[in-house]
């Protein structure tokens, strides 16, 4: 049995064990976006005629999920098992889906796309480097990757050995193809864009590992969370390991702009983690110490929603367009960011409603988690406008006996969940609107369908 097969077997056994473990209205002022909104008008494209985004890219998504496991190899079996743990369970795959849809919807529109397409056909060495798994023994063990034969030894002080010169493959200069390029969709995906889709999913899963430690979550995706199955220490280390793997893969894409976009999204996750609240929900201590009117409550809440969820979606989508050689000043990158930002906030708002409206079985994680962590999300903030007694509970972070139960009763009696869903629809509609700047295509139709799917989901 190969080392890769062994690692997957270990992971499957550990996942099986983990499953067994698991079986046990006021007039207050608020921000413009948080004000009551009319439901957005239905999309011009009939839902029945809309392209299903998952069906459209199903073969690519399955291939990405399978080949992604080869990027996660570690010389430490436990890191292998935990890093692969969440990838072995069903997920929504929204982030890689978004990357690939925007690649399909814009490839060929950028003035310099022919350069990228030419590179795929002509720079074979570059392609081999991109596709090579991150599982070389010298890289995994973090010895000197240029001299793998003797650098693993620590029996004596390290001695420099001059390696033999390796001939560099001839790289022909790219022709000035953009001078004759007429922008038109190619309906293709570049290898770098496929790898980017895997990278954003790795980053997302790394953040889930850290979140589950910070939030003390017992469940994730319907089974025992990694901290329950493996312990906090190994879970944190595995999250760090995944971030490192993602950055190593990111370095192979060959774009400084993409590297800055994705690493800044990782930094945003860290900013969210470092805030007094460890989730996208609003930090109630901050809210009550703020001298500003309650509009600031919504500003903080939506900003944290951006840092937690929308940032990686927005910057991942933009990075996909950058890899398609969109020039600075061309609108396609801006469309990708605006869509991803609005869709990401809508996604998080719906997540916050599901905490109150869906069962643990549907969510794959415990319900009412935010309240139990002392956090007020959109439904609680809206409910406080109808039931002012919630303000005091918010102020003490639902810390007194009976606060969580009373808050749940008040929120259930209010329009908080409904109004948060309406706010999510506003953001989703803004995402859909910007797609009008893209040429009509099956990928654009799928992006429109995704805006509907995000607000209608129940898990």
C-alpha positions in Angstrom: 0.0 0.0 0.0 1.3 3.4 -0.9 2.0 6.1 1.7 -0.8 8.2 0.2 -3.2 5.3 0.5 -2.1 4.6 4.1 -2.8 8.2 5.0 -6.3 8.1 3.6 -6.9 4.8 5.4 -5.8 6.3 8.7 -8.1 9.3 8.0 -11.1 7.1 7.3 -10.6 5.0 10.4 -10.2 8.1 12.5 -13.3 9.6 10.9 -15.2 6.5 11.8 -14.1 6.6 15.4 -15.1 10.3 15.5 -18.6 9.5 14.4 -19.0 7.1 17.3 -17.8 9.8 19.6 -20.3 12.2 18.2 -23.4 10.0 18.9 -24.0 11.5 22.2 -40.7 47.5 16.7 -38.9 50.2 18.2 -37.9 53.4 16.4 -34.2 53.1 17.1 -31.9 54.3 14.3 -29.9 51.7 12.5 -27.8 51.5 9.4 -29.3 52.0 6.0 -28.7 48.4 5.0 -30.3 47.1 8.2 -33.5 49.2 7.8 -36.6 47.3 6.7 -36.3 46.5 3.0 -38.8 45.5 0.4 -38.2 42.1 -1.0 -36.1 42.3 -4.1 -37.9 41.9 -7.4 -37.6 38.4 -8.9 -34.8 37.9 -11.3 -35.5 38.4 -15.0 -34.4 34.9 -15.8 -37.0 32.3 -14.8 -35.7 30.0 -12.1 -36.7 26.9 -14.1 -34.4 28.1 -17.0 -31.5 28.9 -14.7 -28.2 26.9 -14.9 -27.6 24.9 -11.8 -24.1 26.0 -10.7 -23.2 22.7 -9.1 -24.3 20.6 -12.1 -22.5 23.0 -14.5 -19.2 22.4 -12.8 -19.8 18.9 -11.2 -16.9 17.1 -12.9 -14.4 19.8 -12.0 -15.6 20.0 -8.4 -15.3 16.2 -7.9 -11.9 16.2 -9.5 -10.7 19.1 -7.3 -11.9 17.4 -4.2 -10.2 14.1 -5.1 -6.9 15.7 -6.2 -6.8 18.1 -3.3 -5.9 15.2 -0.9 -2.6 14.9 -2.7 -1.7 18.5 -1.6 -2.2 17.6 2.1 0.5 15.0 2.7 2.5 15.2 5.8 5.2 13.1 7.4 3.2 13.2 10.6 0.2 10.7 10.3 -2.0 12.6 12.8 -1.6 15.8 10.8 -2.5 13.8 7.6 -5.7 12.4 9.2 -6.9 15.7 10.7 -6.1 17.8 7.7 -8.2 15.4 5.5 -10.9 14.9 8.1 -13.3 17.7 7.1 -12.6 17.0 3.4 -14.1 13.5 3.8 -17.5 14.9 4.7 -20.1 16.6 2.4 -19.7 20.4 2.1 -21.2 23.2 0.1 -18.0 24.0 -1.8 -19.2 27.5 -2.4 -15.7 29.1 -2.4 -14.2 26.9 -5.1 -17.4 27.0 -7.0 -17.3 30.8 -7.1 -13.7 30.8 -8.3 -14.4 28.5 -11.2 -17.6 30.2 -12.2 -15.9 33.6 -12.5 -13.1 32.0 -14.4 -15.6 30.5 -16.9 -17.5 33.8 -17.0 -14.5 36.0 -17.8 -11.8 33.9 -19.4 -11.1 35.5 -22.8 -12.4 39.0 -21.8 -9.1 40.3 -20.4 -6.8 42.0 -22.9 -3.9 39.7 -22.0 -5.7 36.4 -21.8 -3.9 35.0 -24.9 -0.7 35.3 -22.9 -2.0 33.0 -20.2 -3.5 30.6 -22.8 -0.2 30.5 -24.6 1.7 29.7 -21.4 -0.5 26.6 -20.8 0.5 25.2 -24.2 4.2 26.3 -24.2 5.6 26.4 -20.7 5.6 22.7 -19.9 8.1 23.0 -17.1 5.9 25.6 -15.5 3.0 23.3 -15.7 4.9 20.4 -14.2 5.8 22.7 -11.3 2.2 23.7 -10.8 0.9 20.2 -10.9 3.6 18.6 -8.8 2.1 17.4 -5.4 3.4 19.1 -2.3 4.5 15.7 -0.9 8.3 15.6 -1.7 10.1 14.2 1.2 12.6 17.0 1.3 9.9 19.6 1.4 7.7 17.8 3.9 10.6 17.3 6.4 11.7 20.9 5.9 15.3 20.1 5.3 17.1 22.0 2.6 15.0 21.1 -0.5 18.0 21.6 -2.9 20.2 19.0 -1.1 17.9 16.2 0.1 20.5 13.4 0.4 22.3 14.6 3.6 20.4 17.4 5.1 18.1 15.2 7.2 20.9 14.2 9.5 21.6 16.0 12.7 24.5 13.8 13.9 27.0 16.6 13.2 27.1 20.3 12.4 25.8 21.0 9.0 28.3 21.2 6.2 27.6 23.0 2.9 27.9 20.9 -0.2 27.8 22.7 -3.6 25.1 21.0 -5.7 25.8 20.4 -9.4 24.4 22.9 -11.8 21.2 21.9 -13.5 20.5 23.0 -17.0 17.5 25.4 -17.2 14.9 24.5 -19.9 14.7 27.0 -22.7 11.7 29.3 -22.2 10.7 31.0 -25.4 9.6 34.6 -25.0 5.8 35.0 -25.2 4.5 36.7 -28.4 2.6 39.9 -28.2 -0.7 38.1 -28.7 -2.8 40.7 -27.0 -2.2 43.2 -29.9 -4.6 41.2 -32.1 -6.9 39.9 -29.3 -10.6 40.4 -29.7 -12.3 39.9 -26.3 -14.6 36.9 -26.4 -15.3 34.1 -23.9 -13.3 31.0 -24.3 -15.5 28.8 -22.0 -12.3 27.2 -20.7 -10.5 26.9 -17.3 -6.8 27.5 -16.8 -4.8 25.1 -14.6 -3.9 28.0 -12.3 -7.5 28.7 -11.7 -8.3 25.1 -10.9 -5.5 25.1 -8.3 -6.7 28.4 -6.9 -10.1 26.8 -6.3 -8.4 24.2 -4.2 -6.4 26.8 -2.3 -9.4 28.8 -1.2 -11.1 25.6 0.1 -8.0 24.6 2.0 -8.0 28.1 3.6 -11.6 27.8 4.5 -11.2 24.4 6.1 -8.2 25.6 8.1 -10.3 28.4 9.5 -13.0 25.9 10.4 -10.5 23.9 12.4 -9.5 27.0 14.4 -13.1 28.1 14.8 -14.1 24.8 16.3 -11.4 25.1 18.9 -12.3 28.7 19.8 -16.1 28.1 19.8 -15.8 24.7 21.6 -18.1 23.2 18.9 -18.9 19.5 19.4 -20.1 18.9 15.8 -19.1 19.9 12.3 -20.7 18.6 9.1 -22.8 16.1 11.0 -20.0 14.4 12.8 -17.7 15.0 15.7 -15.7 18.2 15.4 -11.9 17.9 15.0 -11.3 19.1 18.6 -13.6 16.3 19.9 -12.1 13.7 17.7 -8.4 14.7 18.0 -8.1 17.3 20.8 -7.5 21.0 20.7 -3.7 20.9 20.3 -3.6 18.7 17.2 -6.6 20.6 15.7 -4.8 23.9 15.9 -1.6 22.5 14.5 -3.5 20.9 11.6 -5.2 24.3 10.9 -1.7 25.9 10.8 -0.5 23.0 8.6 -3.3 23.6 6.1 -2.6 27.3 5.9 1.0 26.5 5.2 0.1 24.0 2.5 -2.3 26.6 0.9 0.4 29.3 0.9 3.0 26.8 -0.7 0.5 26.0 -3.4 -0.3 29.7 -3.8 3.4 30.5 -4.5 3.3 28.3 -7.5 0.6 30.3 -9.3 3.2 32.9 -10.3 1.1 36.1 -9.6 2.1 38.7 -7.1 -1.4 40.2 -7.2 -3.1 36.9 -6.5 -0.7 36.2 -3.7 -1.5 39.6 -2.1 -5.3 39.0 -2.5 -5.4 35.6 -0.9 -2.9 36.3 1.9 -4.9 39.4 2.8 -8.0 37.2 3.0 -6.1 35.0 5.4 -5.1 38.1 7.4 -8.8 39.1 7.5 -9.6 35.7 9.0 -6.9 36.3 11.6 -8.3 39.8 12.3 -11.7 38.2 12.9 -10.1 35.6 15.2 -8.1 38.2 17.1 -11.2 40.3 17.8 -12.9 39.9 21.1 -15.5 37.8 19.4 -14.3 34.6 17.8 -17.0 34.3 15.2 -18.7 36.5 12.6 -21.3 37.5 15.2 -21.2 40.9 16.7 -19.2 41.4 19.9 -21.7 42.7 22.4 -19.1 44.1 24.7 -17.9 46.3 21.9 -21.4 47.4 21.1 -22.3 48.6 24.5 -19.0 50.4 25.0 -19.5 52.3 21.7 -20.7 55.9 22.1 -22.2 55.9 18.6 -25.9 55.2 17.8 -27.0 51.7 17.1 -26.1 52.0 13.4 -22.6 51.2 14.6 -23.9 47.9 15.9 -24.8 46.9 12.4 -21.6 48.3 11.0 -19.5 46.1 13.4 -21.7 43.1 12.7 -21.6 43.4 8.9 -17.8 44.1 9.0 -17.2 40.9 11.0 -19.4 39.1 8.5 -17.1 40.3 5.8 -13.9 39.4 7.6 -15.2 35.9 8.4 -16.9 34.9 5.1 -17.2 37.5 2.4 -13.5 38.5 2.2 -12.3 35.1 1.0 -15.2 34.8 -1.5 -14.6 38.3 -2.9 -10.9 38.1 -3.1 -11.0 34.5 -4.4 -13.3 35.5 -7.2 -11.2 38.5 -8.0 -8.0 36.4 -8.0 -9.6 34.0 -10.5 -10.1 36.9 -12.9 -6.6 38.1 -12.3 -5.2 34.7 -13.4 -7.2 35.2 -16.6 -4.9 38.1 -17.3 -7.4 40.9 -16.8 -5.6 44.2 -17.1 -5.7 46.9 -14.4 -8.6 49.2 -15.2 -10.7 46.5 -16.9 -14.0 46.1 -15.1 -14.1 42.3 -14.8 -12.0 42.2 -11.6 -14.3 44.8 -10.0 -17.4 42.7 -10.9 -15.9 39.7 -9.3 -15.0 41.4 -6.1 -18.4 43.2 -5.8 -20.3 40.0 -6.5 -18.2 37.9 -4.0 -18.5 40.6 -1.3 -22.3 40.9 -1.5 -22.8 37.1 -1.9 -20.5 36.4 1.0 -22.4 38.8 3.3 -25.7 37.3 2.2 -24.3 33.8 2.9 -23.3 34.7 6.4 -26.6 36.4 7.2 -28.4 33.3 6.1 -26.0 31.2 8.3 -27.0 33.4 11.2 -30.7 32.8 10.6 -30.2 29.0 10.3 -28.7 29.1 13.8 -32.3 29.8 14.9 -34.5 28.2 12.3 -32.8 24.8 11.4 -32.2 21.7 13.4 -28.9 20.4 14.5 -29.4 17.5 12.1 -29.9 19.9 9.2 -27.0 22.1 10.1 -24.6 19.4 11.0 -23.6 21.4 14.0 -25.4 22.6 17.2 -28.1 25.2 16.9 -28.3 28.4 19.0 -24.5 28.4 19.2 -24.1 32.2 18.9 -26.3 33.0 21.8 -24.6 30.4 24.0 -21.3 32.1 23.1 -22.7 35.4 24.2 -23.0 36.8 20.6 -25.8 38.7 19.0 -26.3 38.2 15.3 -28.9 39.8 13.0 -31.9 38.0 14.3 -31.1 39.1 17.9 -30.4 42.7 16.9 -33.7 43.0 15.0 -35.6 41.3 17.8 -34.2 43.8 20.3 -36.0 46.6 18.4 -39.3 44.8 19.1 -38.4 43.6 22.6 -36.1 46.2 24.4 -35.5 43.8 27.3 -33.1 42.0 25.0 -30.8 45.0 25.2 -29.8 44.2 28.7 -29.2 40.6 27.9 -27.1 41.6 25.0 -25.1 43.9 27.3 -24.3 41.1 29.7 -23.6 38.7 26.8 -26.6 36.4 27.8 -24.5 35.5 30.8 -27.2 35.4 33.5 -29.3 32.3 34.4 -32.1 32.0 31.9 -30.9 34.6 29.5 -30.4 32.2 26.6 -33.8 30.6 27.0 -35.6 34.0 27.4 -33.7 35.4 24.4 -34.7 32.4 22.3 -38.3 32.9 23.2 -38.2 36.7 22.3 -36.4 36.1 19.1 -38.8 33.4 18.1 -41.7 35.8 18.8 -40.1 38.6 16.7 -39.5 39.1 13.0 -35.8 39.0 13.6 -35.1 35.9 11.5 -37.4 37.0 8.7 -35.9 40.5 8.6 -32.4 39.1 8.6 -33.4 36.9 5.6 -34.7 40.0 3.9 -31.4 41.8 4.4 -29.6 38.8 3.0 -31.9 39.1 -0.1 -30.8 42.7 -0.5 -27.2 41.7 -0.6 -27.8 38.8 -2.9 -29.8 41.0 -5.3 -26.9 43.5 -5.4 -24.6 40.6 -6.3 -26.9 39.6 -9.1 -27.1 43.1 -10.4 -23.4 43.5 -11.1 -23.5 40.4 -13.3 -25.2 42.5 -16.0 -21.8 43.8 -16.8 -20.7 40.3 -17.9 -21.6 38.9 -21.3 -24.4 36.4 -21.3 -23.1 32.8 -20.8 -24.0 29.6 -19.1 -21.5 30.5 -16.3 -23.2 33.9 -15.8 -26.5 32.2 -15.6 -25.0 29.8 -13.0 -23.8 32.8 -11.0 -27.3 34.2 -11.0 -28.6 30.9 -9.8 -26.1 30.9 -7.0 -27.5 34.1 -5.6 -30.8 32.4 -5.3 -29.4 29.2 -3.9 -27.5 31.0 -1.2 -30.6 32.7 0.3 -32.9 29.7 -0.1 -30.6 27.1 1.5 -31.6 25.4 4.7 -28.1 24.1 5.8 
